[in-house]
Amino acid sequence: MKHGKKYLEAAKAVNRVNLYDPEKAISLVKKLAVAKFDETIEVHIRTGCDGRHADQQIRGSVILPHGTGKIVRVLVFARGEKASEAAAAGADFVGAEELVTKIKNEGWLDFDVVIATSDMMGVVGVLGRVLGPKGLMPNPKSGTVTMDVTKAISDIKTGKVEYRLDKTNIIHVSIGKVSFTERQLSDNFQTLISAINKAKPETLKGQYLKSVTVASTMGPGVKINPIKLV
């Protein structure tokens, strides 16, 4: 991948061999974010898990104390009273079969999180091949299959993020924006790491957190010492 001059200049300030403390890494990432927009800061965690084994899958959610700084569009699959409850709680889109049809036939994906009441999963299940690869399929483990739609919507709107292994056994999670203070980003980072440590599979042998990198949307990655995070 070819990088621009600003990226290459910023990358010179990062010691590629050094493993930084979390606070120093976050400070450096903020300093090196030179884009004209408010960049997102993400954490990339390479684990020692093998996601091909069911007992080493990692998937869950955590509420970041300072949110993500992102406006999250929530789609809720529900009927009747639960649909009304979802609308009142601030869901951006609420519906049932008609939304399934819109997603399947029109490729509509103008939302960031999908919640479904448990009685709707039979209907939503047909969207597995569409929503699954994008990490949007409702799942009980992440709290997005629930009858308490008010709480689910509130959690998501105020900073709930999902984490899961991708095909290369890496977890990617946003922890805020460059405009956040270092303290806010540090709080979010520590909250995320704590949740991921608690999610460590009991069957895993060897090192759990292989590498941890923090980076802004357009900036270079800064590696954090994973040994200090366990």
Salt bridges, closest charged atoms under 4 A:
GLU9 OE1 - LYS12 NZ 3.54
ASP21 OD1 - LYS228 NZ 2.92
GLU42 OE1 - HIS44 NE2 3.67
ASP50 OD2 - ARG52 NH2 2.79
ASP50 OD2 - HIS53 NE2 3.52
GLU85 OE1 - LYS82 NZ 3.04
ASP92 OD2 - LYS157 NZ 2.72
GLU97 OE2 - ARG79 NH2 2.36
ASP112 OD1 - LYS70 NZ 3.81
ASP112 OD2 - ARG73 NE 3.12
ASP155 OD2 - LYS151 NZ 2.78
GLU162 OE1 - ARG59 NH2 3.42
ASP166 OD2 - HIS172 NE2 2.88
ASP187 OD2 - HIS66 NE2 2.92
ASP187 OD1 - ARG183 NH1 3.50
